[in-house]
Amino acid sequence: MFLHLGGDVVVLKKEVIAILNIRAGQAAVTKEFIKTAGDEGFIKNIYAKDREKSFVVTNREIYMSPISCSTLKKRADDIFEL
């Protein structure tokens, strides 16, 4: 099943590793992870900078999403696996 992250971006639910609040990025280790991922081109901004509320780590990329992590979790939980 798919998870809508905002804008025109959807990812396979099984590819999602973590959905984190953007404030979690304030920890030193997370800042380093995000900086390294950005330097290597793995970060995709879905909307304009400074509108991010969460970041979604997948096995391919990291998406900066304007949708809160609680809303993304609800969307993920509402998807029924067949």
Protein Blocks (a to p, Z undefined) as FASTA:
>chain_A
ZZdebjjbdcdfklpmbdcdfklmmpmklmmmmmmmmmnopaccfbdehiafbdcddfkb
ccddfbdfklmmmmmmmpccZZ
